[in-house]
Amino acid sequence: MNPKHTSQRCPKCHHTSKENRKKEKFVCTNCGHYDDADINGAVNIKIRGLEKLGINPIQLPPVRGKVTPMERTAT
């Protein structure tokens, strides 16, 4: 799967433009959706993968949580 333009494409309105990507930030010039550019790219890759498998990504509940490092325990 080609990841080309995944960090420039809006997952909400599907508008693709290099102006949507400003360094680490993604802001859609069409609908105003914003996110971290890398996360935005990952969301778009996820959507492409689900569509390739024949799964409608709109029917799935959104999953977005804060990732925090875990403490290491001595073994």
All heavy atoms as a GROMACS GRO file, in nm:
protein
  588
    1MET      N    1   0.085  -0.118   0.000
    1MET     CA    2   0.000   0.000   0.000
    1MET      C    3   0.090   0.124   0.000
    1MET      O    4   0.178   0.138   0.083
    1MET     CB    5  -0.090  -0.002   0.123
    1MET     CG    6  -0.194   0.103   0.122
    1MET     SD    7  -0.311   0.096   0.260
    1MET     CE    8  -0.348  -0.075   0.270
    2ASN      N    9   0.064   0.211  -0.092
    2ASN     CA   10   0.145   0.332  -0.107
    2ASN      C   11   0.098   0.440  -0.008
    2ASN      O   12  -0.017   0.482  -0.013
    2ASN     CB   13   0.134   0.383  -0.250
    2ASN     CG   14   0.227   0.498  -0.279
    2ASN    OD1   15   0.284   0.558  -0.189
    2ASN    ND2   16   0.242   0.529  -0.405
    3PRO      N   17   0.186   0.486   0.082
    3PRO     CA   18   0.146   0.587   0.179
    3PRO      C   19   0.148   0.730   0.126
    3PRO      O   20   0.132   0.825   0.201
    3PRO     CB   21   0.248   0.569   0.292
    3PRO     CG   22   0.370   0.523   0.222
    3PRO     CD   23   0.321   0.437   0.107
    4LYS      N   24   0.166   0.747  -0.006
    4LYS     CA   25   0.178   0.880  -0.066
    4LYS      C   26   0.057   0.968  -0.031
    4LYS      O   27  -0.057   0.925  -0.043
    4LYS     CB   28   0.190   0.866  -0.217
    4LYS     CG   29   0.223   0.994  -0.288
    4LYS     CD   30   0.247   0.967  -0.435
    4LYS     CE   31   0.291   1.094  -0.503
    4LYS     NZ   32   0.317   1.070  -0.645
    5HIS      N   33   0.084   1.087   0.013
    5HIS     CA   34  -0.014   1.191   0.048
    5HIS      C   35  -0.098   1.160   0.172
    5HIS      O   36  -0.193   1.233   0.200
    5HIS     CB   37  -0.107   1.221  -0.070
    5HIS     CG   38  -0.035   1.264  -0.194
    5HIS    ND1   39   0.044   1.376  -0.199
    5HIS    CD2   40  -0.030   1.207  -0.316
    5HIS    CE1   41   0.095   1.388  -0.320
    5HIS    NE2   42   0.053   1.286  -0.394
    6THR      N   43  -0.066   1.056   0.248
    6THR     CA   44  -0.151   1.024   0.364
    6THR      C   45  -0.147   1.131   0.472
    6THR      O   46  -0.244   1.148   0.545
    6THR     CB   47  -0.113   0.888   0.426
    6THR    OG1   48   0.027   0.888   0.457
    6THR    CG2   49  -0.146   0.774   0.332
    7SER      N   50  -0.036   1.204   0.483
    7SER     CA   51  -0.031   1.310   0.585
    7SER      C   52  -0.081   1.443   0.530
    7SER      O   53  -0.084   1.542   0.602
    7SER     CB   54   0.111   1.326   0.642
    7SER     OG   55   0.198   1.373   0.541
    8GLN      N   56  -0.122   1.445   0.402
    8GLN     CA   57  -0.178   1.567   0.342
    8GLN      C   58  -0.328   1.553   0.315
    8GLN      O   59  -0.392   1.650   0.277
    8GLN     CB   60  -0.107   1.596   0.209
    8GLN     CG   61   0.039   1.624   0.223
    8GLN     CD   62   0.108   1.640   0.088
    8GLN    OE1   63   0.048   1.624  -0.017
    8GLN    NE2   64   0.235   1.673   0.091
    9ARG      N   65  -0.384   1.435   0.337
    9ARG     CA   66  -0.525   1.410   0.308
    9ARG      C   67  -0.607   1.420   0.435
    9ARG      O   68  -0.572   1.364   0.539
    9ARG     CB   69  -0.542   1.270   0.248
    9ARG     CG   70  -0.685   1.238   0.210
    9ARG     CD   71  -0.690   1.104   0.140
    9ARG     NE   72  -0.816   1.083   0.075
    9ARG     CZ   73  -0.912   1.006   0.122
    9ARG    NH1   74  -0.894   0.940   0.236
    9ARG    NH2   75  -1.026   0.992   0.058
   10CYS      N   76  -0.719   1.488   0.426
   10CYS     CA   77  -0.807   1.501   0.542
   10CYS      C   78  -0.895   1.377   0.554
   10CYS      O   79  -0.966   1.342   0.459
   10CYS     CB   80  -0.895   1.626   0.526
   10CYS     SG   81  -1.009   1.649   0.665
   11PRO      N   82  -0.894   1.310   0.670
   11PRO     CA   83  -0.978   1.192   0.686
   11PRO      C   84  -1.127   1.226   0.704
   11PRO      O   85  -1.212   1.139   0.694
   11PRO     CB   86  -0.922   1.125   0.813
   11PRO     CG   87  -0.861   1.237   0.890
   11PRO     CD   88  -0.811   1.335   0.788
   12LYS      N   89  -1.156   1.352   0.726
   12LYS     CA   90  -1.296   1.394   0.744
   12LYS      C   91  -1.364   1.428   0.611
   12LYS      O   92  -1.470   1.377   0.580
   12LYS     CB   93  -1.306   1.514   0.838
   12LYS     CG   94  -1.247   1.491   0.974
   12LYS     CD   95  -1.325   1.389   1.052
   12LYS     CE   96  -1.263   1.372   1.190
   12LYS     NZ   97  -1.324   1.267   1.266
   13CYS      N   98  -1.301   1.516   0.531
   13CYS     CA   99  -1.364   1.562   0.406
   13CYS      C  100  -1.291   1.511   0.282
   13CYS      O  101  -1.336   1.536   0.170
   13CYS     CB  102  -1.373   1.714   0.403
   13CYS     SG  103  -1.217   1.800   0.376
   14HIS      N  104  -1.178   1.442   0.301
   14HIS     CA  105  -1.100   1.380   0.194
   14HIS      C  106  -1.028   1.480   0.103
   14HIS      O  107  -0.978   1.443  -0.002
   14HIS     CB  108  -1.185   1.284   0.111
   14HIS     CG  109  -1.262   1.188   0.196
   14HIS    ND1  110  -1.200   1.089   0.269
   14HIS    CD2  111  -1.393   1.178   0.223
   14HIS    CE1  112  -1.291   1.022   0.337
   14HIS    NE2  113  -1.409   1.074   0.310
   15HIS      N  114  -1.019   1.606   0.145
   15HIS     CA  115  -0.946   1.707   0.069
   15HIS      C  116  -0.796   1.680   0.085
   15HIS      O  117  -0.747   1.662   0.196
   15HIS     CB  118  -0.981   1.847   0.122
   15HIS     CG  119  -0.901   1.957   0.062
   15HIS    ND1  120  -0.918   1.998  -0.068
   15HIS    CD2  121  -0.803   2.035   0.113
   15HIS    CE1  122  -0.834   2.097  -0.093
   15HIS    NE2  123  -0.763   2.121   0.016
   16THR      N  124  -0.722   1.676  -0.027
   16THR     CA  125  -0.579   1.653  -0.025
   16THR      C  126  -0.506   1.774  -0.081
   16THR      O  127  -0.538   1.820  -0.191
   16THR     CB  128  -0.542   1.529  -0.109
   16THR    OG1  129  -0.614   1.416  -0.058
   16THR    CG2  130  -0.393   1.501  -0.102
   17SER      N  131  -0.414   1.827  -0.001
   17SER     CA  132  -0.336   1.943  -0.044
   17SER      C  133  -0.208   1.950   0.038
   17SER      O  134  -0.209   1.922   0.158
   17SER     CB  135  -0.417   2.072  -0.023
   17SER     OG  136  -0.338   2.186  -0.046
   18LYS      N  137  -0.098   1.989  -0.027
   18LYS     CA  138   0.026   2.003   0.050
   18LYS      C  139   0.016   2.117   0.149
   18LYS      O  140   0.089   2.120   0.248
   18LYS     CB  141   0.146   2.019  -0.043
   18LYS     CG  142   0.148   2.144  -0.125
   18LYS     CD  143   0.272   2.149  -0.212
   18LYS     CE  144   0.272   2.277  -0.294
   18LYS     NZ  145   0.393   2.286  -0.375
   19GLU      N  146  -0.076   2.212   0.128
   19GLU     CA  147  -0.097   2.322   0.224
   19GLU      C  148  -0.161   2.273   0.354
   19GLU      O  149  -0.160   2.344   0.454
   19GLU     CB  150  -0.182   2.432   0.162
   19GLU     CG  151  -0.108   2.520   0.062
   19GLU     CD  152  -0.091   2.453  -0.074
   19GLU    OE1  153  -0.178   2.373  -0.114
   19GLU    OE2  154   0.011   2.480  -0.140
   20ASN      N  155  -0.220   2.154   0.354
   20ASN     CA  156  -0.278   2.098   0.477
   20ASN      C  157  -0.171   2.061   0.578
   20ASN      O  158  -0.197   2.056   0.697
   20ASN     CB  159  -0.359   1.972   0.445
   20ASN     CG  160  -0.488   2.000   0.374
   20ASN    OD1  161  -0.535   2.112   0.366
   20ASN    ND2  162  -0.548   1.896   0.317
   21ARG      N  163  -0.050   2.034   0.532
   21ARG     CA  164   0.059   1.988   0.618
   21ARG      C  165   0.157   2.101   0.644
   21ARG      O  166   0.218   2.154   0.552
   21ARG     CB  167   0.130   1.871   0.551
   21ARG     CG  168   0.257   1.826   0.619
   21ARG     CD  169   0.230   1.717   0.718
   21ARG     NE  170   0.346   1.692   0.801
   21ARG     CZ  171   0.414   1.580   0.801
   21ARG    NH1  172   0.382   1.482   0.721
   21ARG    NH2  173   0.516   1.565   0.884
   22LYS      N  174   0.168   2.141   0.769
   22LYS     CA  175   0.264   2.244   0.811
   22LYS      C  176   0.356   2.181   0.916
   22LYS      O  177   0.322   2.176   1.034
   22LYS     CB  178   0.193   2.365   0.871
   22LYS     CG  179   0.092   2.430   0.779
   22LYS     CD  180   0.159   2.502   0.666
   22LYS     CE  181   0.052   2.575   0.585
   22LYS     NZ  182   0.093   2.616   0.456
   23LYS      N  183   0.469   2.128   0.870
   23LYS     CA  184   0.566   2.059   0.955
   23LYS      C  185   0.499   1.946   1.032
   23LYS      O  186   0.454   1.850   0.972
   23LYS     CB  187   0.640   2.156   1.045
   23LYS     CG  188   0.721   2.256   0.966
   23LYS     CD  189   0.812   2.336   1.053
   23LYS     CE  190   0.886   2.434   0.962
   23LYS     NZ  191   0.998   2.494   1.022
   24GLU      N  192   0.487   1.956   1.165
   24GLU     CA  193   0.427   1.848   1.245
   24GLU      C  194   0.276   1.861   1.259
   24GLU      O  195   0.214   1.779   1.324
   24GLU     CB  196   0.488   1.842   1.385
   24GLU     CG  197   0.636   1.813   1.388
   24GLU     CD  198   0.720   1.939   1.378
   24GLU    OE1  199   0.672   2.046   1.418
   24GLU    OE2  200   0.833   1.930   1.328
   25LYS      N  201   0.218   1.965   1.203
   25LYS     CA  202   0.074   1.989   1.220
   25LYS      C  203  -0.003   1.964   1.091
   25LYS      O  204   0.046   1.991   0.982
   25LYS     CB  205   0.050   2.132   1.264
   25LYS     CG  206   0.109   2.163   1.400
   25LYS     CD  207   0.085   2.305   1.439
   25LYS     CE  208   0.152   2.334   1.574
   25LYS     NZ  209   0.134   2.471   1.616
   26PHE      N  210  -0.124   1.913   1.106
   26PHE     CA  211  -0.215   1.897   0.994
   26PHE      C  212  -0.336   1.986   1.021
   26PHE      O  213  -0.400   1.974   1.126
   26PHE     CB  214  -0.262   1.752   0.980
   26PHE     CG  215  -0.368   1.736   0.876
   26PHE    CD1  216  -0.334   1.716   0.744
   26PHE    CD2  217  -0.502   1.745   0.909
   26PHE    CE1  218  -0.432   1.706   0.646
   26PHE    CE2  219  -0.600   1.735   0.813
   26PHE     CZ  220  -0.565   1.715   0.681
   27VAL      N  221  -0.366   2.074   0.927
   27VAL     CA  222  -0.487   2.157   0.935
   27VAL      C  223  -0.548   2.158   0.796
   27VAL      O  224  -0.488   2.209   0.701
   27VAL     CB  225  -0.457   2.302   0.982
   27VAL    CG1  226  -0.586   2.383   0.988
   27VAL    CG2  227  -0.388   2.303   1.117
   28CYS      N  228  -0.668   2.103   0.782
   28CYS     CA  229  -0.734   2.096   0.652
   28CYS      C  230  -0.775   2.236   0.608
   28CYS      O  231  -0.846   2.306   0.681
   28CYS     CB  232  -0.855   2.005   0.658
   28CYS     SG  233  -0.940   1.990   0.500
   29THR      N  234  -0.731   2.275   0.489
   29THR     CA  235  -0.767   2.407   0.436
   29THR      C  236  -0.910   2.411   0.386
   29THR      O  237  -0.962   2.517   0.356
   29THR     CB  238  -0.671   2.448   0.323
   29THR    OG1  239  -0.676   2.348   0.219
   29THR    CG2  240  -0.529   2.463   0.374
   30ASN      N  241  -0.975   2.294   0.380
   30ASN     CA  242  -1.113   2.287   0.332
   30ASN      C  243  -1.214   2.289   0.447
   30ASN      O  244  -1.306   2.369   0.449
   30ASN     CB  245  -1.133   2.162   0.246
   30ASN     CG  246  -1.269   2.157   0.181
   30ASN    OD1  247  -1.309   2.248   0.111
   30ASN    ND2  248  -1.340   2.049   0.204
   31CYS      N  249  -1.196   2.199   0.546
   31CYS     CA  250  -1.297   2.187   0.652
   31CYS      C  251  -1.247   2.231   0.790
   31CYS      O  252  -1.326   2.240   0.884
   31CYS     CB  253  -1.350   2.044   0.659
   31CYS     SG  254  -1.235   1.924   0.732
   32GLY      N  255  -1.115   2.253   0.805
   32GLY     CA  256  -1.062   2.299   0.934
   32GLY      C  257  -1.023   2.188   1.030
   32GLY      O  258  -0.974   2.216   1.139
   33HIS      N  259  -1.042   2.061   0.993
   33HIS     CA  260  -1.001   1.950   1.080
   33HIS      C  261  -0.851   1.963   1.108
   33HIS      O  262  -0.773   1.995   1.019
   33HIS     CB  263  -1.031   1.816   1.013
   33HIS     CG  264  -0.974   1.699   1.085
   33HIS    ND1  265  -1.024   1.654   1.205
   33HIS    CD2  266  -0.869   1.618   1.055
   33HIS    CE1  267  -0.952   1.550   1.246
   33HIS    NE2  268  -0.858   1.527   1.156
   34TYR      N  269  -0.810   1.936   1.232
   34TYR     CA  270  -0.668   1.946   1.266
   34TYR      C  271  -0.624   1.828   1.352
   34TYR      O  272  -0.705   1.767   1.423
   34TYR     CB  273  -0.636   2.078   1.338
   34TYR     CG  274  -0.707   2.094   1.470
   34TYR    CD1  275  -0.647   2.053   1.588
   34TYR    CD2  276  -0.835   2.148   1.477
   34TYR    CE1  277  -0.712   2.066   1.710
   34TYR    CE2  278  -0.900   2.162   1.597
   34TYR     CZ  279  -0.839   2.121   1.713
   34TYR     OH  280  -0.904   2.133   1.833
   35ASP      N  281  -0.496   1.796   1.341
   35ASP     CA  282  -0.438   1.686   1.416
   35ASP      C  283  -0.287   1.691   1.400
   35ASP      O  284  -0.235   1.771   1.322
   35ASP     CB  285  -0.490   1.551   1.364
   35ASP     CG  286  -0.489   1.442   1.470
   35ASP    OD1  287  -0.416   1.456   1.571
   35ASP    OD2  288  -0.560   1.342   1.452
   36ASP      N  289  -0.217   1.608   1.471
   36ASP     CA  290  -0.076   1.588   1.449
   36ASP      C  291  -0.059   1.525   1.311
   36ASP      O  292  -0.135   1.434   1.274
   36ASP     CB  293  -0.020   1.495   1.557
   36ASP     CG  294   0.125   1.462   1.536
   36ASP    OD1  295   0.210   1.537   1.586
   36ASP    OD2  296   0.153   1.361   1.468
   37ALA      N  297   0.036   1.571   1.230
   37ALA     CA  298   0.050   1.524   1.092
   37ALA      C  299   0.079   1.374   1.085
   37ALA      O  300   0.026   1.305   0.997
   37ALA     CB  301   0.157   1.604   1.020
   38ASP      N  302   0.160   1.322   1.175
   38ASP     CA  303   0.192   1.179   1.173
   38ASP      C  304   0.071   1.095   1.211
   38ASP      O  305   0.046   0.990   1.152
   38ASP     CB  306   0.309   1.148   1.266
   38ASP     CG  307   0.441   1.205   1.215
   38ASP    OD1  308   0.453   1.226   1.092
   38ASP    OD2  309   0.531   1.228   1.297
   39ILE      N  310  -0.004   1.139   1.310
   39ILE     CA  311  -0.126   1.068   1.348
   39ILE      C  312  -0.227   1.073   1.235
   39ILE      O  313  -0.292   0.974   1.202
   39ILE     CB  314  -0.185   1.124   1.479
   39ILE    CG1  315  -0.092   1.090   1.595
   39ILE    CG2  316  -0.326   1.071   1.504
   39ILE    CD1  317  -0.130   1.151   1.727
   40ASN      N  318  -0.238   1.189   1.171
   40ASN     CA  319  -0.330   1.203   1.058
   40ASN      C  320  -0.293   1.104   0.947
   40ASN      O  321  -0.380   1.037   0.891
   40ASN     CB  322  -0.326   1.346   1.005
   40ASN     CG  323  -0.426   1.369   0.897
   40ASN    OD1  324  -0.546   1.372   0.923
   40ASN    ND2  325  -0.381   1.382   0.774
   41GLY      N  326  -0.164   1.092   0.918
   41GLY     CA  327  -0.119   0.996   0.817
   41GLY      C  328  -0.153   0.853   0.856
   41GLY      O  329  -0.198   0.774   0.773
   42ALA      N  330  -0.134   0.819   0.983
   42ALA     CA  331  -0.165   0.684   1.031
   42ALA      C  332  -0.314   0.655   1.021
   42ALA      O  333  -0.354   0.544   0.984
   42ALA     CB  334  -0.118   0.668   1.176
   43VAL      N  335  -0.397   0.753   1.050
   43VAL     CA  336  -0.543   0.736   1.038
   43VAL      C  337  -0.580   0.707   0.894
   43VAL      O  338  -0.660   0.618   0.864
   43VAL     CB  339  -0.617   0.860   1.093
   43VAL    CG1  340  -0.764   0.856   1.054
   43VAL    CG2  341  -0.602   0.870   1.244
   44ASN      N  342  -0.521   0.782   0.801
   44ASN     CA  343  -0.550   0.760   0.660
   44ASN      C  344  -0.503   0.623   0.611
   44ASN      O  345  -0.572   0.559   0.532
   44ASN     CB  346  -0.489   0.871   0.574
   44ASN     CG  347  -0.571   0.998   0.582
   44ASN    OD1  348  -0.693   0.996   0.578
   44ASN    ND2  349  -0.504   1.111   0.592
   45ILE      N  350  -0.388   0.576   0.660
   45ILE     CA  351  -0.340   0.443   0.624
   45ILE      C  352  -0.435   0.337   0.680
   45ILE      O  353  -0.467   0.239   0.613
   45ILE     CB  354  -0.195   0.422   0.672
   45ILE    CG1  355  -0.102   0.509   0.589
   45ILE    CG2  356  -0.155   0.275   0.665
   45ILE    CD1  357   0.040   0.515   0.640
   46LYS      N  358  -0.482   0.358   0.802
   46LYS     CA  359  -0.579   0.265   0.863
   46LYS      C  360  -0.706   0.258   0.779
   46LYS      O  361  -0.758   0.149   0.751
   46LYS     CB  362  -0.612   0.310   1.005
   46LYS     CG  363  -0.723   0.232   1.070
   46LYS     CD  364  -0.762   0.295   1.203
   46LYS     CE  365  -0.904   0.265   1.236
   46LYS     NZ  366  -0.953   0.341   1.349
   47ILE      N  367  -0.756   0.374   0.737
   47ILE     CA  368  -0.877   0.378   0.655
   47ILE      C  369  -0.856   0.304   0.524
   47ILE      O  370  -0.941   0.223   0.482
   47ILE     CB  371  -0.921   0.524   0.631
   47ILE    CG1  372  -0.973   0.586   0.761
   47ILE    CG2  373  -1.026   0.533   0.521
   47ILE    CD1  374  -0.994   0.736   0.755
   48ARG      N  375  -0.742   0.326   0.458
   48ARG     CA  376  -0.713   0.256   0.332
   48ARG      C  377  -0.708   0.105   0.354
   48ARG      O  378  -0.758   0.028   0.271
   48ARG     CB  379  -0.580   0.302   0.274
   48ARG     CG  380  -0.584   0.437   0.210
   48ARG     CD  381  -0.451   0.467   0.146
   48ARG     NE  382  -0.444   0.603   0.098
   48ARG     CZ  383  -0.338   0.656   0.041
   48ARG    NH1  384  -0.228   0.584   0.024
   48ARG    NH2  385  -0.339   0.781  -0.001
   49GLY      N  386  -0.645   0.062   0.461
   49GLY     CA  387  -0.636  -0.081   0.491
   49GLY      C  388  -0.771  -0.143   0.516
   49GLY      O  389  -0.802  -0.251   0.465
   50LEU      N  390  -0.855  -0.076   0.595
   50LEU     CA  391  -0.989  -0.128   0.620
   50LEU      C  392  -1.071  -0.136   0.493
   50LEU      O  393  -1.140  -0.236   0.468
   50LEU     CB  394  -1.061  -0.039   0.723
   50LEU     CG  395  -1.007  -0.046   0.866
   50LEU    CD1  396  -1.070   0.062   0.953
   50LEU    CD2  397  -1.032  -0.184   0.926
   51GLU      N  398  -1.061  -0.032   0.409
   51GLU     CA  399  -1.135  -0.033   0.282
   51GLU      C  400  -1.087  -0.147   0.192
   51GLU      O  401  -1.167  -0.211   0.125
   51GLU     CB  402  -1.122   0.102   0.212
   51GLU     CG  403  -1.202   0.210   0.282
   51GLU     CD  404  -1.177   0.350   0.227
   51GLU    OE1  405  -1.078   0.370   0.152
   51GLU    OE2  406  -1.257   0.440   0.260
   52LYS      N  407  -0.956  -0.174   0.192
   52LYS     CA  408  -0.902  -0.283   0.111
   52LYS      C  409  -0.954  -0.418   0.159
   52LYS      O  410  -0.972  -0.510   0.080
   52LYS     CB  411  -0.749  -0.280   0.115
   52LYS     CG  412  -0.686  -0.373   0.017
   52LYS     CD  413  -0.539  -0.348   0.005
   52LYS     CE  414  -0.485  -0.436  -0.107
   52LYS     NZ  415  -0.361  -0.386  -0.161
   53LEU      N  416  -0.980  -0.428   0.290
   53LEU     CA  417  -1.036  -0.552   0.346
   53LEU      C  418  -1.188  -0.559   0.330
   53LEU      O  419  -1.250  -0.657   0.371
   53LEU     CB  420  -1.000  -0.563   0.494
   53LEU     CG  421  -0.853  -0.585   0.525
   53LEU    CD1  422  -0.828  -0.571   0.675
   53LEU    CD2  423  -0.808  -0.722   0.476
   54GLY      N  424  -1.248  -0.455   0.276
   54GLY     CA  425  -1.393  -0.453   0.258
   54GLY      C  426  -1.470  -0.411   0.382
   54GLY      O  427  -1.588  -0.439   0.395
   55ILE      N  428  -1.401  -0.344   0.474
   55ILE     CA  429  -1.464  -0.299   0.599
   55ILE      C  430  -1.491  -0.150   0.587
   55ILE      O  431  -1.402  -0.073   0.552
   55ILE     CB  432  -1.372  -0.327   0.720
   55ILE    CG1  433  -1.347  -0.478   0.732
   55ILE    CG2  434  -1.432  -0.271   0.848
   55ILE    CD1  435  -1.239  -0.513   0.830
   56ASN      N  436  -1.613  -0.109   0.617
   56ASN     CA  437  -1.649   0.032   0.613
   56ASN      C  438  -1.599   0.098   0.742
   56ASN      O  439  -1.650   0.072   0.850
   56ASN     CB  440  -1.800   0.048   0.600
   56ASN     CG  441  -1.843   0.193   0.587
   56ASN    OD1  442  -1.764   0.284   0.610
   56ASN    ND2  443  -1.967   0.212   0.551
   57PRO      N  444  -1.497   0.185   0.733
   57PRO     CA  445  -1.440   0.246   0.854
   57PRO      C  446  -1.537   0.338   0.927
   57PRO      O  447  -1.520   0.363   1.046
   57PRO     CB  448  -1.319   0.322   0.803
   57PRO     CG  449  -1.341   0.342   0.658
   57PRO     CD  450  -1.430   0.230   0.612
   58ILE      N  451  -1.639   0.386   0.860
   58ILE     CA  452  -1.735   0.475   0.924
   58ILE      C  453  -1.819   0.398   1.026
   58ILE      O  454  -1.863   0.454   1.126
   58ILE     CB  455  -1.825   0.543   0.818
   58ILE    CG1  456  -1.739   0.633   0.731
   58ILE    CG2  457  -1.938   0.622   0.883
   58ILE    CD1  458  -1.810   0.693   0.612
   59GLN      N  459  -1.837   0.269   1.007
   59GLN     CA  460  -1.918   0.189   1.099
   59GLN      C  461  -1.844   0.152   1.227
   59GLN      O  462  -1.905   0.110   1.324
   59GLN     CB  463  -1.964   0.061   1.030
   59GLN     CG  464  -2.061   0.086   0.917
   59GLN     CD  465  -2.098  -0.040   0.843
   59GLN    OE1  466  -2.026  -0.138   0.846
   59GLN    NE2  467  -2.211  -0.036   0.776
   60LEU      N  468  -1.712   0.169   1.227
   60LEU     CA  469  -1.633   0.136   1.346
   60LEU      C  470  -1.630   0.254   1.442
   60LEU      O  471  -1.622   0.369   1.400
   60LEU     CB  472  -1.490   0.100   1.307
   60LEU     CG  473  -1.473  -0.023   1.219
   60LEU    CD1  474  -1.328  -0.036   1.176
   60LEU    CD2  475  -1.518  -0.147   1.292
   61PRO      N  476  -1.634   0.227   1.572
   61PRO     CA  477  -1.624   0.338   1.668
   61PRO      C  478  -1.483   0.396   1.667
   61PRO      O  479  -1.386   0.323   1.648
   61PRO     CB  480  -1.656   0.272   1.803
   61PRO     CG  481  -1.622   0.129   1.783
   61PRO     CD  482  -1.648   0.098   1.637
   62PRO      N  483  -1.471   0.527   1.684
   62PRO     CA  484  -1.336   0.586   1.687
   62PRO      C  485  -1.261   0.542   1.812
   62PRO      O  486  -1.318   0.530   1.919
   62PRO     CB  487  -1.364   0.736   1.690
   62PRO     CG  488  -1.503   0.749   1.743
   62PRO     CD  489  -1.576   0.624   1.704
   63VAL      N  490  -1.133   0.517   1.794
   63VAL     CA  491  -1.047   0.479   1.906
   63VAL      C  492  -0.931   0.577   1.908
   63VAL      O  493  -0.855   0.586   1.814
   63VAL     CB  494  -0.994   0.335   1.889
   63VAL    CG1  495  -0.900   0.301   2.004
   63VAL    CG2  496  -1.108   0.237   1.882
   64ARG      N  497  -0.923   0.652   2.013
   64ARG     CA  498  -0.814   0.749   2.026
   64ARG      C  499  -0.791   0.769   2.174
   64ARG      O  500  -0.876   0.820   2.245
   64ARG     CB  501  -0.854   0.880   1.959
   64ARG     CG  502  -0.749   0.987   1.966
   64ARG     CD  503  -0.674   0.995   1.834
   64ARG     NE  504  -0.556   1.076   1.847
   64ARG     CZ  505  -0.547   1.201   1.809
   64ARG    NH1  506  -0.648   1.260   1.753
   64ARG    NH2  507  -0.435   1.266   1.826
   65GLY      N  508  -0.680   0.728   2.220
   65GLY     CA  509  -0.649   0.743   2.361
   65GLY      C  510  -0.510   0.797   2.380
   65GLY      O  511  -0.428   0.797   2.289
   66LYS      N  512  -0.483   0.842   2.496
   66LYS     CA  513  -0.352   0.895   2.528
   66LYS      C  514  -0.260   0.777   2.562
   66LYS      O  515  -0.296   0.689   2.640
   66LYS     CB  516  -0.360   0.991   2.646
   66LYS     CG  517  -0.230   1.056   2.681
   66LYS     CD  518  -0.247   1.157   2.790
   66LYS     CE  519  -0.115   1.223   2.822
   66LYS     NZ  520  -0.127   1.317   2.932
   67VAL      N  521  -0.146   0.777   2.502
   67VAL     CA  522  -0.048   0.672   2.529
   67VAL      C  523   0.048   0.723   2.632
   67VAL      O  524   0.106   0.829   2.617
   67VAL     CB  525   0.028   0.634   2.399
   67VAL    CG1  526   0.135   0.530   2.429
   67VAL    CG2  527  -0.068   0.586   2.294
   68THR      N  528   0.063   0.649   2.739
   68THR     CA  529   0.155   0.687   2.846
   68THR      C  530   0.254   0.574   2.869
   68THR      O  531   0.220   0.457   2.858
   68THR     CB  532   0.079   0.716   2.978
   68THR    OG1  533   0.003   0.601   3.013
   68THR    CG2  534  -0.014   0.835   2.963
   69PRO      N  535   0.377   0.609   2.898
   69PRO     CA  536   0.477   0.503   2.922
   69PRO      C  537   0.444   0.427   3.049
   69PRO      O  538   0.393   0.483   3.146
   69PRO     CB  539   0.607   0.581   2.935
   69PRO     CG  540   0.570   0.722   2.961
   69PRO     CD  541   0.431   0.742   2.910
   70MET      N  542   0.475   0.298   3.045
   70MET     CA  543   0.453   0.213   3.163
   70MET      C  544   0.581   0.207   3.243
   70MET      O  545   0.691   0.212   3.187
   70MET     CB  546   0.411   0.074   3.119
   70MET     CG  547   0.279   0.071   3.046
   70MET     SD  548   0.237  -0.094   2.988
   70MET     CE  549   0.225  -0.182   3.141
   71GLU      N  550   0.566   0.192   3.373
   71GLU     CA  551   0.684   0.176   3.458
   71GLU      C  552   0.736   0.034   3.442
   71GLU      O  553   0.660  -0.060   3.433
   71GLU     CB  554   0.646   0.201   3.603
   71GLU     CG  555   0.621   0.345   3.635
   71GLU     CD  556   0.599   0.367   3.785
   71GLU    OE1  557   0.662   0.294   3.865
   71GLU    OE2  558   0.520   0.454   3.820
   72ARG      N  559   0.867   0.024   3.439
   72ARG     CA  560   0.928  -0.106   3.432
   72ARG      C  561   0.942  -0.165   3.573
   72ARG      O  562   0.975  -0.093   3.667
   72ARG     CB  563   1.065  -0.101   3.368
   72ARG     CG  564   1.057  -0.067   3.222
   72ARG     CD  565   1.194  -0.075   3.160
   72ARG     NE  566   1.175  -0.106   3.020
   72ARG     CZ  567   1.255  -0.182   2.951
   72ARG    NH1  568   1.362  -0.231   3.006
   72ARG    NH2  569   1.231  -0.205   2.825
   73THR      N  570   0.915  -0.291   3.583
   73THR     CA  571   0.932  -0.356   3.713
   73THR      C  572   1.053  -0.447   3.703
   73THR      O  573   1.082  -0.504   3.597
   73THR     CB  574   0.807  -0.438   3.751
   73THR    OG1  575   0.782  -0.533   3.646
   73THR    CG2  576   0.688  -0.348   3.770
   74ALA      N  577   1.124  -0.461   3.810
   74ALA     CA  578   1.242  -0.547   3.813
   74ALA      C  579   1.198  -0.692   3.801
   74ALA      O  580   1.102  -0.734   3.864
   74ALA     CB  581   1.319  -0.525   3.943
   75THR      N  582   1.268  -0.767   3.718
   75THR     CA  583   1.234  -0.909   3.703
   75THR      C  584   1.344  -0.998   3.752
   75THR      O  585   1.456  -0.964   3.764
   75THR     CB  586   1.206  -0.944   3.555
   75THR    OG1  587   1.318  -0.905   3.478
   75THR    CG2  588   1.081  -0.877   3.507
   0.00000   0.00000   0.00000
